[in-house]
Amino acid sequence: MEGSIGKILIVDDDENICEVIKMYVENSGYNTQVCHDGREAQEVFLEYKPDLVLLDIMLPHVDGIDVLKWIRKEYETPVIMLTAKGETFDKVLGLELGADDYIVKPFEPKELLARVKAVLRRYNVDNENKEVLSFEDLAIDINSYTVVYKGQEIKMPPKEFELVYYLANNKNRVFTREQLLCEVWGYDYPGDSRTVDVHVKRLREKLQGGPNWQIETVWGVGYKFEVK
């Protein structure tokens, strides 16, 4: 489905960066819309209904973090944050709020395109021969990308879903942060282990465990989905 699913919204106040991204993305077969401020991005998002958003943090009128919060209130559209070098706090905050990935500027356009394809490939995962993982008080359905916990559907962005699905599908197996970055993010992720920690923290806030299962920290190693 790469290059055929369509629409990417590019949001950055630097027109030159937007033009470079637009050229590379469109040459790979995607349709694009470009915005230069957060308020415009919200309006275009509703009308354009993108398949993925490339979102800068520093924007006029409404900043990227607030745009991400606004998207996550109602939508699960994948979002890749664009951050300036050294904005560590903003990167972590973006992941905590549900961003699927981030890339630090300046970046190679080919690297950004690889990130876009990886996120979309994961988001549009082939559903054939997939199953619903069921535990007491918890059902994880890869076919519909839904999680039902204690009888209620829990909204979560795609990367959170993929992480909990991967852990639960490999119950009682311990994974290092580096293994999870590779297996869940789908490529040699250049970020650090805080990416995994942030996503696990958010999962635990939404899924507090059940009578016979828990997302456990294995100190000095990583994480596992423990089933008793």
Secondary structure, DSSP 8 states (H G I E B T S, - for coil): -TTTS-EEEEE-S-HHHHHHHHHHHHHTT-EEEEESSHHHHHHHHHHH--SEEEEESS-SSS-HHHHHHHHHHH----EEEEEETT-HHHHHHHHHTT-SEEEEES--HHHHHHHHHHHHHHHT---TT--EEEETTEEEETTTTEEEETTEEE---HHHHHHHHHHHHTTT--EEHHHHHHHHH-S---S-THHHHHHHHHHHHH----SSEEEEEETTTEEEEEE-
